[in-house]
Amino acid sequence: MNITKKMARVAGILYLVIIICAGFSQGYVRSSLIMPDSAAATAANIAASEGLFRIGFVSDLIAFMSDLIVAALFYILLKPVNQTLALAAAWLRLLAHPAIATVNLLNHFVALKLLNGADYLAVFSADQLHALVLLFLNMHMIGYLIAGAFFGVHLLLLGYLLFKSDLFPGILGVLIAVAAAGYLIESFGNFLYPEHKAAYALIVAIPAVIGEVTLTLWLLIKGVKSRPSVSMA
């Protein structure tokens, strides 16, 4: 049990790293620099805040690397409930972030490379370069949504496993399952009915913050539920 609690707390520490790093890069860096309706303004913002844009890239990379370890720890903690579902949940998390989302970071970095003034880019006018910058950043957002679909299914399985596990309170599983629904609605909703993307952002943000932050705090503070000691008398 002591080792199990330590693994849970390590998962909590890394989950906190993920929340902070991903929240910073997506919720602050890109949201403050990208102007969806103005390619020129977006390019100017990135050029003026190149260091911040690069930090956002590195912050995402740290989050996705941390997620690889979190996926493994959740698998170890939850495989006694159902090894097949725990393995499926781990693979879905690995596909969502260490795989899809990490490769998708190329779209983030290409936007910066287009503005670096390389000689081979001289064939493009300034307006064309700015349009390409916004195009790649839009592709990055689409990649985020694709990863979010995989992550949503992962959270659905994770919620079930947490609910069934005797190491965690059932309410954690319920909250994570609700967060899963938010991710799935955001991903599929944006692809099917993109005109409502502002609503989808709220639908995913509120349950994700409540569910994932609650799980993180539980892992950090409690670790896992203590089993009652068995008397040897």
C-alpha positions in Angstrom: 0.0 0.0 0.0 2.9 2.4 0.8 4.3 1.9 -2.7 0.9 2.3 -4.2 0.4 5.6 -2.4 3.8 6.8 -3.6 2.9 6.0 -7.2 -0.4 7.8 -6.8 1.3 10.9 -5.4 3.9 10.8 -8.3 1.0 10.7 -10.7 -0.6 13.6 -8.9 2.6 15.7 -9.1 2.9 15.0 -12.8 -0.8 15.6 -13.4 -0.3 19.0 -11.8 2.7 19.7 -14.1 0.5 18.7 -17.0 -2.3 21.1 -16.0 0.0 24.0 -15.4 2.1 23.5 -18.5 -0.8 22.8 -20.9 -2.9 25.5 -19.4 -0.2 28.0 -19.8 0.6 27.1 -23.4 -2.9 26.8 -24.6 -4.8 29.1 -22.2 -2.3 31.9 -22.1 0.4 31.8 -24.8 -1.7 30.9 -27.9 -4.9 32.6 -26.7 -3.0 35.9 -26.2 -0.9 35.8 -29.4 -3.3 34.3 -32.0 -5.9 36.6 -33.5 -8.2 34.2 -35.4 -9.6 37.0 -37.6 -6.2 38.7 -38.4 -3.2 36.9 -39.9 -1.2 40.1 -39.9 -1.9 40.8 -36.2 -1.1 37.1 -35.3 2.2 37.3 -37.1 3.1 40.6 -35.5 2.3 39.2 -32.0 4.5 36.1 -32.5 7.3 38.2 -33.9 7.1 40.6 -31.0 6.9 37.8 -28.4 9.1 35.1 -29.9 10.4 34.0 -26.5 6.9 33.5 -25.1 5.9 31.6 -28.2 8.9 29.3 -27.8 8.2 28.8 -24.1 4.7 27.8 -25.0 6.1 25.1 -27.2 8.5 23.8 -24.5 5.7 23.9 -21.9 3.5 21.7 -24.1 6.3 19.3 -24.7 6.9 19.0 -21.0 3.2 18.3 -20.4 3.1 15.6 -23.1 6.3 13.9 -21.8 4.8 13.9 -18.3 1.6 12.3 -19.6 3.6 9.3 -20.8 4.5 8.5 -17.2 1.0 9.3 -15.9 -0.4 6.8 -18.4 1.9 4.1 -17.1 1.1 4.9 -13.5 -2.6 4.8 -14.0 -2.3 1.5 -15.7 -0.4 0.0 -12.7 -2.8 1.5 -10.2 -6.0 0.4 -12.0 -5.1 -2.9 -13.7 -6.4 -4.9 -10.7 -9.9 -3.6 -11.6 -9.8 -4.7 -15.3 -6.4 -5.2 -17.0 -7.8 -5.0 -20.5 -9.6 -1.7 -19.9 -6.7 -0.3 -18.0 -4.4 -1.2 -20.9 -6.8 0.4 -23.4 -7.1 3.5 -21.3 -3.2 3.8 -21.1 -2.9 3.4 -24.9 -5.6 6.0 -25.6 -3.8 8.5 -23.3 -0.5 7.7 -25.0 -2.1 8.2 -28.4 -3.7 11.5 -27.4 -0.7 13.3 -26.0 2.7 11.7 -26.3 1.8 10.7 -29.9 -0.8 12.9 -31.7 -0.4 16.1 -29.7 3.4 15.9 -29.7 3.6 15.5 -33.5 1.0 18.3 -33.7 3.4 20.7 -32.1 5.2 20.8 -35.5 2.3 23.0 -36.6 3.0 25.4 -33.7 6.8 25.5 -34.5 6.3 25.9 -38.3 4.4 29.1 -37.6 7.6 30.5 -36.0 9.9 29.2 -38.7 7.8 31.0 -41.3 8.6 34.3 -39.6 12.4 33.7 -39.2 13.4 35.5 -42.4 15.1 32.5 -44.0 16.2 33.2 -47.6 14.2 30.3 -49.1 11.0 32.0 -47.8 11.7 35.2 -49.9 9.5 33.7 -52.7 6.5 34.5 -50.4 5.1 38.0 -49.9 4.6 39.2 -46.3 0.8 38.7 -46.6 1.3 35.2 -47.9 3.6 34.3 -45.0 1.2 35.8 -42.5 -1.6 33.7 -44.0 0.5 30.6 -43.8 1.3 31.3 -40.2 -2.4 31.5 -39.3 -3.1 28.4 -41.4 -0.6 26.3 -39.5 -1.9 27.6 -36.2 -5.4 26.6 -37.3 -4.1 23.2 -38.2 -2.5 23.0 -34.7 -6.0 23.6 -33.2 -7.5 20.9 -35.3 -4.7 18.5 -34.2 -5.6 19.5 -30.6 -9.2 18.5 -31.2 -8.2 15.2 -32.8 -6.1 14.4 -29.7 -9.0 15.5 -27.5 -11.2 12.9 -29.0 -8.8 10.1 -28.0 -8.3 11.8 -24.6 -12.1 11.9 -24.1 -12.4 8.1 -24.6 -9.4 7.6 -22.3 -11.1 9.6 -19.6 -14.3 7.6 -20.1 -12.5 4.4 -19.4 -10.5 6.0 -16.6 -13.7 7.2 -15.0 -15.1 3.7 -15.0 -11.9 2.2 -13.6 -11.7 4.8 -10.8 -15.4 4.2 -10.0 -14.8 0.5 -9.7 -11.5 0.7 -7.9 -11.3 0.3 -4.1 -8.3 2.7 -4.1 -10.4 5.8 -5.0 -13.8 7.3 -4.1 -16.4 6.6 -6.7 -17.2 10.3 -7.1 -13.8 10.8 -8.8 -14.8 8.3 -11.5 -18.1 10.2 -12.0 -16.4 13.6 -12.3 -13.8 12.2 -14.8 -16.6 10.6 -16.9 -18.4 13.9 -17.0 -15.1 15.6 -18.1 -14.8 12.9 -20.8 -18.1 13.9 -22.2 -17.0 17.5 -22.4 -13.9 16.6 -24.4 -15.9 14.4 -26.8 -18.5 17.1 -27.3 -15.8 19.7 -28.0 -14.0 17.5 -30.5 -16.9 16.1 -32.5 -18.9 19.3 -32.1 -16.2 21.4 -33.7 -15.9 19.0 -36.6 -19.7 18.7 -37.2 -21.1 22.1 -36.1 -18.1 24.5 -36.0 -20.4 27.6 -35.6 -20.9 26.7 -32.0 -17.2 26.5 -31.0 -17.5 29.1 -28.3 -20.1 27.0 -26.5 -18.0 23.8 -26.8 -15.1 25.6 -25.1 -17.2 26.2 -22.1 -18.7 22.7 -22.2 -15.2 21.2 -22.0 -13.6 23.7 -19.7 -15.8 23.5 -16.6 -16.1 19.7 -16.2 -12.5 19.3 -17.2 -11.3 21.7 -14.5 -13.5 20.3 -11.9 -12.8 16.6 -12.7 -9.1 16.7 -13.5 -8.2 19.2 -10.7 -10.2 17.2 -8.1 -8.4 14.0 -9.2 -5.0 15.7 -9.1 -5.7 17.1 -5.6 -6.8 13.7 -4.4 -3.7 12.0 -5.8 -1.5 14.7 -4.2 -3.1 14.8 -0.8 -4.6 11.4 -0.2 -2.8 9.2 -2.8 -5.2 6.3 -2.5 -7.8 5.2 0.0 -6.5 3.4 3.1 -7.7 -0.1 3.5 -8.8 -1.1 7.1 -6.1 -3.1 8.9 -6.9 -6.8 9.5 -6.6 -8.0 13.0 -4.4 -11.1 13.4 -6.1 -12.1 16.7 
